[in-house]
Amino acid sequence: MPIVARWALALALTQMVEAPIYAAAIGADRPRSERWALARAASFLTHPLVWFVIPDLVATLAPEAAPWSAIGVAETFAVVAETAWLATFGVRHALPLALLANGASFTLGLFAYVYLGW
C-alpha cells in the first residue's frame, strides 16, 4: 500500500480514537461544534509531521538510531504539541489528556500494524 494511503488510513484511525477522547474532556461549557473542531484539529496538526517529517529528520540527524527512536520522538512531539494546542484554548488537564489520547491511538495503531498487517 502506498505511504499516502497508509497515512490516510492511520489518520482516520487516529481521529476515530483521539477526537472522542478530546471532545468529551474539553467541556460541556463550549458548543458541541467547537469541542469537536478543537478535538479534531489537535491530531490534524500533528499527524502529518509525525508521519512525514519526524522520521526523515531523525534518520538525517541520527542515522544510527533505531526506527523506534523516531517513533519515540514522533509520539513525544505529538503529546507535547497537542498539550500546547489544548492548553491554548484553556482545556484543563491537557497533558494527561494528550497522553491518554495518543497512548490509545498508538496502541490501536500498533495492534493494526502487528496483527492486521497495516
N, C-alpha and C positions, 0 to 999 in steps of 0.2 A: 504494500500500500504506500503511495507517495507520502512524503513527510507532511505536506499541507493537509492531506486528507486525515492523516493520523492526528495532526494538531487540531483540526476542526472537531474530530471525534472526542479528543481529550478536553477541548474547551467546553463542548456540550456536557460531557460528564462532570466537569468541574462546576459548571453553572448549576447543574441539577443537584449537586451536593452542597456547594457553598452558599448559593444565593438564599435558599430557605433558612439556613442557619443564621446568616446575617440579617435577613429580613425580619425574622422572629425576634431577634435580640435588639434591633435598632430602637424599637419602642413604639407603643401604640399612640404616642402623642404626635406622631408625624402621619401625614396622609399615607395610605397604602401604596399609592403610586410612587411616592418619594422614597419610602422604605425599600421597595423593590428596585428602584433606579440606583440608589446608593449600594444596595447589595450586589446587583449585577455588575456595576461599574468596578467594584473592587478587583475582581479577578479578570475582567476585560482589560484593565490597565496593566496588570502584571503578567498575565499568561503569555502574550507574545514574546516578552523579554525572557521569561523562564524557558521557553522552547527554542527561540531562535537566536538570542543574543548571548545569554549567560553561558551556555555550553561552549560556544566558539570562543568566548572571552577567556574562560578558564583553560581551554585547550591551548590558546595562544600564550597566555601568561604563565601557565604551569603545565607544559606538555607532558611531564612525567606523572601528573596527578591521575588518579584512578577515576573512572566515569562516575563513581559515587561521590567524588569530591564536587563535581559540577552539580550533581543533584542536591547535595547539601547546601551549596552556595545559592542555587536557584530557589530552593524552598525557604531558606533563611531570608533571602531577598523578598519573596512573596509575603511572608509573615510580617516583616518589618514595613514594607510598603503598604500593605493592606491595613496594618495597625495605624499607620500615619493617616491613611485615607479616612478611616472610620473616626479617628480622634479629631480630625479636622472638622468633622460635622457633629462633634460633641457626643459621639457614641461612647457610652460608659463601658468599661472593661474591654477596651478594644484589643489589647494584646491577648488575653486568654481567648477571646472570641476568634481572633485570627488564627491562633494556634489550633483551636478546635476545628474550625472550618478547613484549614489547609491540611491538618492531620487526617481528617476524614476523607477529603478528596484524594490525598496522596495514597492513603491506604487502599481505597477503592481502585484507584488507577494502577497501583502495583498489583493488586489482585487481577485486574483485567489484563495486564501485561503478562503476568506469570501463567495464569490459568486459562485465559481466553485467547492468548496469542496476539493481543493488540500491540 
